[in-house]
Amino acid sequence: MIGCAPAVLARAARQARLNVVLIVADDLGSGDLSCYGAPDIRTPNIDGIGARGVRFAKFYSNAPDCSPTRSALMTGRYQHRVGGLECAIGVGNVGRYDDAEWLAGRGELGLPVSEITLPRILKNAGYDTGCFGKWHLGYGEKFSPNRHGYDEYFGIIGGNADYFTHREEGGLNALYHNGKPIERQGYTTDLIADEAIRWLKQRPAERPFFLYVPFTAPHTPIQDPDGYDPRTGTAPVRQGDRKTYARMVERKDRRVGDILAQLQAMGVADRTLVIYHSDNGADPNGRNDPLRGRKGTVWEGGIRVPCLMRWPGVLPEGRTISQVGITMDLLPTILAGAGVAPPPGRKFDGLNLLPMLTGKSPPIARTLFWRAKRADRVRKAVREGDLKLVLDEGKEELHDLAADEREERNLLPGAADAAARLRAKLAVWEREVMASRLRPFRSTPG
């Protein structure tokens, strides 16, 4: 595993006081941005991050849905090491599979504060830290963003909510500010962007900042940003309406542009690393073409996502990157860029991508693992180089992604030895990442 960035990068970051803006989309498909081939959605501001930086061709989410990927993002490690977060936390703090149900019954379903997180590391290094958007790593106060190192938090505490009433199914208010539910009028995407920009305007010039903006869009409910009906206090839900979905993405693109413009107005754009990616593939409202599968699956369409990065003067401009990346890489990459050392003794599963992004190192082959649970369903995958083995509810397929990224040609049974090797690696990995806090509940990986 390649270590920290070249010394010149770390030294430059310390001198320039690198800022970091991390923007996350919710359920945005691999084909839902115009720079990734969307024929019906215009995203000039998001596209511009890659045009003035790098665009990944092979970037993965750690999981095919929300909470697991966000756990990996915050910790730089496989979410399985935490336990109970292999599936999105259900509305109202519900566990959706056995481990999560057991933890929920004990009041422990969420990301424990014992985990070492990106915002806490940066805060300890002198950064101002703000989170504006979707959290989805636990409803209880002990799991709140503020307990994980954020100076300020505003957003949807759970998985999703009506974009105008900000209430989950069942009527529970999901909009929070610094640990307390609040009432606020407006479309959620706009509220998130407005609060992020307000926070930026308050930043002292001499202090570096880490801004995390996990938008809820374009996660369901599918609601037109301009469709508010005063008679109902919200907008109609138009599930499956691609035009409404496109308007949601385009509104988010406009607000991303406003955040980028604020960086420019502050005079800090040239010393700010901006990262944009999605937490998983699209559900049926979105577009994962030409990839197979969707959110919830470990086929490429469920876990291959857009990712764009911009760091003027350090990252090349307008380059498409062939290096395989994954969500948990972002933490070590950000720390390396900021010149911040990891806590002593902490080992990340993620990889610092800066050497490959800057051309200091050629792309390297990787072995990555996925396991996703919901109810009694278990889906697993392992990618070794270009070979990918998928175990999906009793179905097993092996694909060569270099020749078949659509996963149309199953190489089994003709490549049984390769499949056996990958299956064995997957079993070793499952034992290695088993969460210690689950041991009272289970003695073996499952």
N, C-alpha and C positions, 0 to 999 in steps of 0.2 A: 504494500500500500504506500503510495507516494505521500510524503509528509507535508510540511508547511510550505507556503509559497516562497519563491526566491527572496533572499534577504532584501533586495532592492525594493520589492513590493511592500514588504512589511515596514521598512524604514520610511518609504514614501507615505504609507497610510498613517503612520504615527505623526509625521510632520504635517500632513494635510488635514488631520482629524477627519478621517473618512466617515461620512454618514451612510446609513443604509435604509432604503425603503423597500419593503417586501410586500408585494401585492398578490393576493390569492383570489382566484375565481372559484366559484362553487358549482361543480357539475358542468364545467365548460368542456366540450368535446375537443378531440384532437383536430377536428375539421371545422371549428366554429369561429376561427379568426380569419380575416381575409388573407393574412400572410401565411396561413396554413391551408389555403385553398377554399375557404368558404365562398360560394358563389353569390350568396344573398345577404351577407352581413358585412358592413363596412366598419373597420376598426383602425382608423389611421393613427390614433394616438398610441394604442398598444403595439401595433405594427412598428411604430417609430422607435420603440425601445430596442427591437431587434435590428432595425435599419441602422441605428447609431451604436449598435453593439453586436451581440451574437444571438443566433436563433438555434435552438437544439432540434435536431431531427429525431433523436432517440432519448427522450426524457420520460421517466416513469414516475407515477405516484407510488407511494409505499403501499397503498391499498386501493381497492375499487370503490371505497366510499369514505365518508367525511372524517369521523373521529380518529380512526387509525392513522390516516395520513397526517393529521394535525399533531398527533402525539409524536410521530417520527420527525416532523418538522421542528417541534419545540425541543426535542431531546437529541437529535442527530443519531438516533439508534432505532433499531427495529422496534415497533410498537409492542411486539410480543413480550419484550422484556418488562414492560409495565404490567401487563396482565389485565384482561377485561376490556381491552379497547381494540379488539379485532373486528368490531362492527360498530357502525354509528350508534351512539347512545340514543335511545328512543325518546319520543316526546314525553316530557314530564319525568325524565331521569329513569327511564325503563331500560333494563338489560334485555338484550335480544338473543342471547344464547347462554348456555349453562354457566360459564365462568362469570359473565357479566351479571346474570341474575343473582348469583351467589354474592357478588360484591355489592350489588344494589341493596340486597337484604341486610347487609351489614353497614350500609351508609358509606361505602367505599368506592362507588362507581365514578371514576374520574381520574384525572392526572394528579397523582400525589405530589405534595410540595417537596417531598424527599427527592424527587427527580431533579437533576441539574438541567436547567433550561436555558435556551439562547438569551432571552431577555435578562435573566438574572446574571448570566456571565457578563453581558455587556454593561448592565447597570453597575456591577462591581468594578468594571473597568472605567467608569466615569461617564457612561452614556446616559442621556435622557431616553426614556422608553415609553412608547405609547402604542396602544392597540385599539383599533376602531373597526368593528365589524363582528363577524361570527366567531364565537369561541368554541363551543361544542366539545369541551373537555371536562364537563362536570357542572352540574347545576348548583351544588352546595357552595357556600361561601369559602370553605376550605380549599376548593378547587379553582377559585376565581382567578382571573388574569392578574389582579393586583397582588395576589399571594405568590405568583410565579415571576415577579420581577417587573411588572409594568407599573409605571408611575400613574398612568391614567388609562381607564378602559371605558369605552362606550360601544354598545352594540347588542346583537342578539345572542343571548347566553346559550340557547339550545341549537337545534339543527336547522330550523326554518320557522318562518312566521309570515302571516299576511303582510304584504309590503306597505299597507297603509294603516291598519289597526295595530300592527306589531304584536299580534296575539297568535299563539299556537293553536292547533286543534284542541277544542275543549275550552277555549277562551282565556287561557293563562297568558298574562302579559310577559313577553320574552325580552323586552327592551330594558337594558340595564346601564347604569352609569356608576362606576366604582362600587360595585357590589349591591346596589339598591335598584329595584325596579322603578322606572320613570315613565311618564307619559310624554309623548312628543308627536306633533303633527308632521306629516311629510312622507315621501316615498323613501323606503329604507336605503336604497343606493345613494340618494342625495344626502340623507342624514349622515351616513357614514363618511362620505367625501367631505361634507361641510365641517364635520367635527375634526377630521384629520387635518384639513387645511387650517382651521382655527388653532389647533395644537402646534402646527408648524410655525405659524405667525408669532407664537409666544416663545419660540426657542431662542435662548441667548446665543449670540454669535460665537462665543468662545467655547461652547460645549457641543460635542458630537451627539447625534441622535440616532436612534433606531425606531423607525415607524413601521408597524405591521398593520396592513389594511386588508383583512380577509372579507371581501364583499360577500353578501349572500347570493347575489345574482350570478348565473341565471337559474339557481335552484328553484324548484316549485315553491309556492304556487305561481303559475305563469300569469302575470298581471301587467298590463300596459302601464308604463310610467305616467302616461298622460290620460289614463282611463278612469281617473277618480270620479265617483258618482256621489254627490253630497247626500242623495236620498238614502244610500246604504252605508256611507262612511268608508267605502273602500272601492275597489275596482273589480269587475267580473274576473273570475278565474277561467282561463282559456287553455286548459290542458290540451296539448297536441297542436296548438296553433303556432306554426312556425313563424309567422309574421310578428306575432306578439313576442315570441321568444327573441327574435332578431332585434326588436325595439328595446328589449331589456338589456341585451348585450351592447347595443349601440349607445344606450344611455350610460352604461358603465364605462364604455370607452371614452365618452365625453368627460366623465368625471375623473377618470385616470388622467386625461389631458389637463384638467384643472389642477390636479395634484402636481403634475410635472411642471406646469406653468408657475406654481408657487415656489418650487425649488429654484426655478430660473429667476424669479423676482427677488428671492433672498440672496442670490449670488452664490449658491452652493451646488448647483447642478453638476459642475465639473468635478466636484469632490464627493459625489454621492453615487453609491452603487445601487442601481434600481433593478429589482428582480420581479418578474411577473410569471406566474404559473397557475395551473389548475390542480385542485385536490384529487380529482379522479376523472374518468371519462364521463361522457354525457349519458343521461337517461334518454328515453325515447323522444323527448322534446328536442334534443340536440343532434349533432352530426359528428360521428366518429369515422366517417368514410376517409380512406378506403379500408379501414381496419375492421376486424371481426369483433363482435361483442359490444357490450355497453357497461355502464355503471353496475356494480355488483358482481361482475365476472372478472376472471383473471386472464381472459383473452386480451389481445392488444388494445381493443377498443375500450376496455374497462380501466386500463392502467397506463396507457401511453397518452401523454398530455402535452399541451403546449408549454414551452418555457423559453423566456427571453431575458437577457441580461444586458445592462448598459453601465459601463464605468469609463467615462471619457479619459483618453490618454493611457489607459491600461489594457482594456479589452479591445480587440480589433473591431472595426466597423463593418457591418453588413455581411458578416461571415456566418455561414451555416455550419454548425458543429456536429461532427459525427460521433463524438465521445458519448457513450451511454452514461446517463445521469439518473438520479433518483432523489426524491424529496429529502431524505435524510442527509444528502450531500450538502444541502444549503447551509446548515449550521457550521460545519468545519470550513466551508468555503468563505462564509462571511467572517468568521474569526480570523482566518488567514489574511483576508483582505484588510481587516481592521487592525492587524498587528496585535491581536489579543490572544494570549496563550490560553489553552484549555486548562481547566482546573487540574491540579496535580492528581495523577492516577486515573483520570477519566479517559476511557477509550471509547471512541465513537465508531459506529458501524458505517457511517457515511464517509465519503471521500472528499478531500479538498480538490476541487476541480480547476483551480486557478492555473496550475502548470500546463494543463491541456488547453485551457481557454486562451492563454497568452502565447502558446506555441513553444513554451519551454520544454514541453514533453509531448511526444506523440500520443495519440489515443491508446488507451490500454484496454485489454479484454477484462471482463468482470464476470463474477458469478453473483447473481441476485436471487432472492427468494420472496415468495408471497404465500400467505395463508390467510384466508378470509372466512369468517364464520357468521352464520345467521340461522337462528332456530337450530334444526338438526343438520343443516347443510354445511359442508366444508369444501372449500375450493382451494387448490394449491397450485403453485407453479414455481419453476426454477429456470433461470436463464443463465447458461454458461457459454460465454462467447456469443455465437449466433444461434446456438441450439437452445430450444425452449421446450420443456416438458410441462404439460398441463394435466392435472388430475381434477376433474370436474364431476363430482357426484357419481363416481364409479366409472366415468369415461376417461380414458387415457389417450393423449395424443402427443406426438413429438414433431416439432417443426424446425426447419432451417430458416430463420428470419431473414438472412441475407438473400435468399432466393425466393422466399415466400412470406412476406410480411403480413399478408392477409390470412395466414394460417389456414390455407385451403387444402394443402396436401399433407396428410398424415404419413409420417415415415415409418410408422409401426405397421406390421410386426417386423419389417425388414431391418430395423436398427435397434434390436432388443438389447444389445450390449450397452449402447449409449444410453438408452432409457434406464437401464438398471443402474448405471453409474450415477445418473442424475437423481434417481429415486433414493439412492443411498446417501448422497450429499444432502438431500432434503431432510432425510431422517436425522442425520447428524446435526444439522442446523436447528431442527425443531427441539432437540434435546438441549442444545447450547443456549437457546434464547428463552427457555421456559422461565416464566416469572416466579420469583421467590415468594411473592405474596399469595400465589395460587396454591402453594404446596399443601396447606391445610385442607384444600378442596380436592386436589388431584395429585397423584404421585407420578404420573407420566404425561408426556405431551399428548394433546388430543385436539 
